[in-house]
């Protein structure tokens, strides 16, 4: 992040570059000139450009321009950065296609949030809850948290300490382990639900039909509860897990392909309130580009025509920003970080988040900031920093017709509503089954209900934010992409 952390070491060459280089981001959806308002740029004399085309299967082209005033048509000789596209197929994927991320052996599916084999799955279940300090590396006597042993699948005697460290580093989650106590608690709750259902039936039916109705209801409930208590494969197939893996991969790739806002802005140098307001909007511009790159790699989003893609992005993308920011939200310090990895927060990222929060309060007011933070707190408690849930929710939202609270007739002009509805239904079903996989049917219903409640609040806050921008800023100072997303054109 330029000029945020003065103590950060960098070479003289990098310092000169940070002073003279910013980023120009260009978003296109069609070849005609009618969508020129989607082009996004930053005023500067030396600009590094990222071209994001909604119609192009490549992620982005990159070129250098020495003067913003001399921007001309881009030639076919522009350098393209190819990205592997996800190919949909009707043939069923085999378990042999999966590779364990721990030992490299043949995996059987997703276990504790990562693709792993049965051996590593059983090992993690047995040892994950034990303190890592009590384990000992077979090749070292110190307690350094570093993998030093070979734990590949063909090694007979694997080091338990290094194997457990590898599991944790790859993201296997301890909280997904169902202990005996948790299972007993779940069974007690299910028994209480069965008892409550039976009592309700007894009150609403006469004595003659009571036994028949109760037996049928109990049988249906038993089948449902047994399916909930059964193994994870009952809710998600191997194809479902491959789809979730693809979603995670393209989300990470999209985040890495676009520079972070903290590397291009310095709130310390904002001379006035208008410039600060403009910088806040430009930060959202970088996040919007990451989300657009992510959505372009979703097969169902690729299949709809360019005009429908443009309408869905224009109407719904602003609401996706709330979900993305809540996934990186620190509920203790009430800061949202501009990162997409689970690693430690750097001093630069922390300083940028502090500045962004302070200047957001300055521009939008303390009360409005508290409303936004209340939504972040609620979403954070629902999602619990689960990246798969976050990404599925954003996909469901982008395909949701009528999600925007603006008085805009664009959504009424969608060409292929059936295709969009089918895509929304597919990912809504996948999200619900994923929630059941992680908890239970009852908790999945509760989470979906709470998500809908927060989406209604986000609609109101997004509409109020757009109105506040209209009242406080001249639209000519806003970059074209955000101007379109905020419905200021």
N, C-alpha and C positions, 0 to 999 in steps of 0.2 A: 504494500500500500504506500503510494507516494506521499511523502511528507507527513505521515501520521505519526510514525515512531522514529524520532531523531536518533535514537541510540542504535537502531538496526544497522548492522554492518553491510556495506555494499561497495562495489568497486567504483572508481571514478567514471568508468565508462557507463555503468548502469545508472549512476546519478545523472549524467548528462542526458541519457535516454529518457529517464523518468520525467525530466523537466520539459522535454520537447515532444514527447510522444503521447498521444491519446488514442482512443479507439473509435472507429466509425463502423457502425453496425447497420447493414442494409437488409431489410426484410422485403421479399417480393412474393407475390402469389400468382401473378399472371404476367404475360408478356406485354399486355397493352399498358397504356399510360394512365388508365382510370384509377389504378390503385397506387398512385405515386405518393399518397399521404402515408403509406406504410413505411417508406424509407426513413431510416433513423440515422441521425448524425450528430456529432459533437463539434462545436466551433473550435478549430485549431488550425495551425499551419502545417503540422506534420502529423499524419493520421495513419494508423494501421487499421485496415478495413476487413470486416467479416461480412460475407454475403450469405444470407440465409434465404433460400428459395423454397417456398412451400411446395412447388411443383416438381422440384428436383430431388432425385434419390440420393445425391451426394449431400453431405452435411453442410459444407460451406466452402466458398472459394475465398482466397486470401490474396490481396495485392497491396501495393504501397502507392500512395498518392502524395505528391510533394506539396500540393496546394489545394485546399478545399474549394477554392473558387474556380478551379479548372477541371472540375469533375465532368467527364464526358461519358459516352456510352461505353460499356465494358465490352471488350473484344472477346472472341472465342478462344484467344490464347491465354486467358486468365488461368492461373494455376488452381487446380481443384484438389481438395483433400478428400479422397474416396473413403467411404465408410461402408463396411459390409452390411448389406440389407438383409433384414430378416425374411426368409422365404417360408411362406405358409405351404403346407403339404397335407394331402389327404391320407397319406400313409401313416400308420400309428408308430410312434417312437418306441424303441425298445429300451429296456432297463440297461442293456449293455452300452447304450449311448452315453450314460452318465459316468462321470469320473469323480471319485472321492477327493475333495479338496484337502483332506488331511494327509492321507497316505498314498494317494494316486491310484488306488485300486478300483475295482468295479463298484460303483455306487448303486444303491437301491432306491434312492429318492431323497427328499428333503427331510432331515432330522435335526431338530433343535436349531432351525433357521439356516442350515447349510446343507449342500449336497454331500452325502457321506455314505460309506459302506456300513454293513451291519456290524462289523467288528468295531469300527470307530464309534458308531452309535452306542453300542453296549458299553464300550470303555468310558465314554463321556458320561453316560448315565450312572455308572458305578463310582466315578472318581471326581466329577465336577464339583460336588458339594464339599469336598475335602479341601482344607487350606493348602495352597500351593507351597507354602513354606515348609510343610511337613514332608514333602516329597524330596527325593535326592536324585541328582543326575548321575548316571553311571560313569560318565567321563569327566566329571568335575565335582569338587567339594564345596564350591562357593554357592551363594544363593542368588546369583545374577539371573534376572528374568530374560534369558536368551536361549534360543534353541541351538544346541551344539551336537546333537546326535542325529543319525539317519533313522527316520521313522517310516520309510517306504514300506509298502505292503509286503514286499518279498523278504523283509528282515524278520527273522524269527523272534529274537529277544529285543523288543523295542524298549527304549528308555521311557518310563512312565511320566517323568517330569517333563521332558521335552515334548512328548506326545500330547500331554494335557495343555502345555503352553501353546502348541500349534492349534489345538482345538479352539482355545480362547482367542487367539490372534485372528483366526479365520472367521470369528463371529458367532460361534455356537453359544447359545444362550442358556445359562443355568436356570433362569426362571421358568423355562419351558419343561423342566423335569417334574413329572407328577410323582410326588412322594406319597408314602402310604397315608400320611395325615391328610394331605390334600384330597386323595381319593376318598377317604372316609367322610370328609366334609362334603364333598360333592354328592356322595351316595345318600348322606343324611338329608341334604337339600332336595334331592330328587324324591326321596321318600316323603318328605313334607309336602312337596308339590302334588304327589299322587294322592296323599291324604286330603289335601285341600280340594282337589278336583272331585274326589268322591263325595265329600261333604256338600259341595255346591250342587252336584247332581242329585243328592238326596233331598235337598231343599226344593228343587224345581220340578220334581217328577212325583207322580203318585206312587202308591205302594205297589200296585200291580206291575207297572212297567219298570220299577226301580231296579230290580235285579238284572234285567236284560240290558238296560242302558248302561248301568254301572259296569257290567262285565265287558261290554264292547269298548267303553271309554277306557277302562283299565288296560285292556289288551292293546289298544292303539297307543296309550301312554307308555306301556312297557316296551313296545317295539321302538318308539322314539327314544326313550331313555337308554335302551340297550345300544341303539346305534350311536348315541352320543358318547357312551362309555367305551365303545369299540375302538379299534386302532385307527390311526390317522388316515390310512388309505381309504376309509369309508367315505370321506368327504372330498378329497382331492385326488385326481388321477395323476399318473406320470406326465400326461400331456399338460395338465394344469400346472404342475411344478415346472415343466419346461417353459411354459408361457410366462410364469412369474419370474423365472430366471432371466428370460429375454428382457422383460420389463426392467428388471434391476440393472442389467448390463447397459441397455440403451440410455437409461436415466443417468448412470454414472458417466458414460461417454459424452452425453450432451452437456453435462456440467463441466467436464474437463475441457471440452472443445471451445467453450466461451470463457473469456477472461473474467475474473471476479471484479465486482464493482469497487472493492477496496483497493485494487491495483490502479484504478484510473481516477479516483476522486480524492480530494483533500478538503474536508469541511473546515479545517483550520484557516484556509485561505479564502473562505466565503466573505466577500466584502459587505454584503447587505442581505436583507431578508428575501428579496426577489431571487438573488443568486442561490441562496440556500434552498429555497423552495424548488428551484429548477434542478438543483443537484439531487434532492430527495426523489424527484420524479425520474431523473436519469438513473438512479440506483435501481428503481423498479424496472426500468428499461432493460438493464442487463439480466435481471431475473426472468423477465418475460421472454427474452431470446433463448435462455436455457430451456424454458418450458416448451417453446415452439420447436426447438431442435428435438426435444424428447418426444413430443407428440407426433412429429413427422415419421418416427420410426415404428409407430404402432400400426400394424397391418390394416386394421379397420379404418384408421384415419387416412391411410394412403389410398384406400379403395373409393372413398367418396370424392366427388369432383372438386375442382379447385375453388369454385365459388362457394360451395357449402363449407369447405375448410376455412375460408376467409371469414365467413359469417360466424361460425362457431368460435373461432379465435377472438374475433372482435367483441362478441357478446359475453363470452364466458371466461376468458383468460384472466381478467382482473380478479375474479373470485378465487381462481387457482392460486394466486399470489398469497392469499391468506393461509391456505393449507401448507404451502411450501415454507412460509416464514414460521408457522407454528411447529413444523417438524424440527427446526433448528433453534427452538426457543428455550432459553434458560429460565425456568420458572422461579428460581431463587433470586437472581439478579435482574430478572425481567428484561433480558437482552435477547435479540434475535441475530444470530451470526450468519454472515455471508459465506457459508461453507456447506459442502454436501458430503463430507466424510465423517467417520466416527472418531477421528484422531483427536489429539489434544488441540485446544484453542491457542493460537499464537498471540503474542502481545499485540501485534499489528491488527489482527482480526478483532481482538477484544477492544482495542482503542477505537476502531472504526464503528463497532456496534454501539459504544458509549456515545460517540459523536452523533451518530444517526438518531439515537433515541432523544438526545438533548435538542437537536435541531428540529426533529419531528414535533416535539412539544412546543417549540417556539413558533412553528408555522401553523400547526393545527389546533393547538390549545391543550391544556392539561386534561380537561374533561373528556375530550375526544380520544386522547391517548389512553385513558383509563378504560374506555369502552373497548378499544382495540385489544388492549392487554387482557381484558376479561375473556374475550373470545380465544386468544392464544392460550390462556390458562386452561380453558375448557377443552379445546382441541388437544392440547398436550396431555391432559389426563385421559382422554379417550384413546388417542393414537399410541401414547406411551412410547414415542420415538421408534415406532415400527415402520421401517422404510417401505415394506411391501404394502402395508395398509395405506400409507400416505400416497404411494404411486397409483394404486388401484382407485383410490378415492378421486384423485385428480383426473384419471381417465374417465371415470363415471361422470364427473362434473362437466368435462368438455363436450360430451355427447348429450348433455341434458338440455333439451329445448325448453325455453322459458325460464332458465335459471337466472338470467339477468333481470334486475328490478327496474331497468330503464324503460322509458316509453319509446321503444324502438320497434319498428315494423320489419326490420331486416330478417328476423327469425321466421316471419310468416312466409318468406320467399325462398325457403329451402327447397332444393330440387328433389332430393332423395330422402324424404323423411323416414321411409321404411328402413332403409339401410342404417340410418343414424339411430333409430329406435332399437334395431336389432343389436347394434354395437353396445348401446347403453345397457340393454337387458343382459347381454353376455357378461359384461364386466361387473354389473351389479350382483348377478348370481355368483360370480367368482369371488367377489369381495365378501358376500355373506357366508359362503362355504368356507372361505379362509378364516373368517372370524369364528365359525363353529370349530374349525380345526384347532384353533388356538385356545378356545375356552369351552363354551357349551352353547346349546341352542338359545337358552334364556338370556345369557350374557350377550350373545350376538344380536338378539332383538333389541336389547337395551342400548347397545352401542349404536346400532343403526338409527334408533329413535333419537338419541342424543346428537348424532351427526346431523340429522335433518333439522333439529332445533337450532344448531349453530349455523347451518347454511342459511336459515331464514334471517338470523342476525347479521350474517355477512352481507346479505343482499342489501339490507338497510344501511349498514356502515359504508359499503362501496358506493351506494347512491349518494350518501351525504358527502363522502370524500370528493366525488366528482363535482358535486354542486359547489363545494368549498373552493375547488380549483378554479371553476368558472368565475366565482366571485372575486377571488384574490389575485389571479394571474392573467396576464395577456397571453392568449393562446399562441401567439407568434414566438414566444420564448420557449415553448414546449417542443421536444423532439417529435417528429412526425409519427413514429410508432405509438408512443404513449398518448399522443393527441387522438389517434384513432381508437385506441383501447379505452380511453376515458370519454369517448363520444363527444369530442370537442370540435369535430369537423362537420 
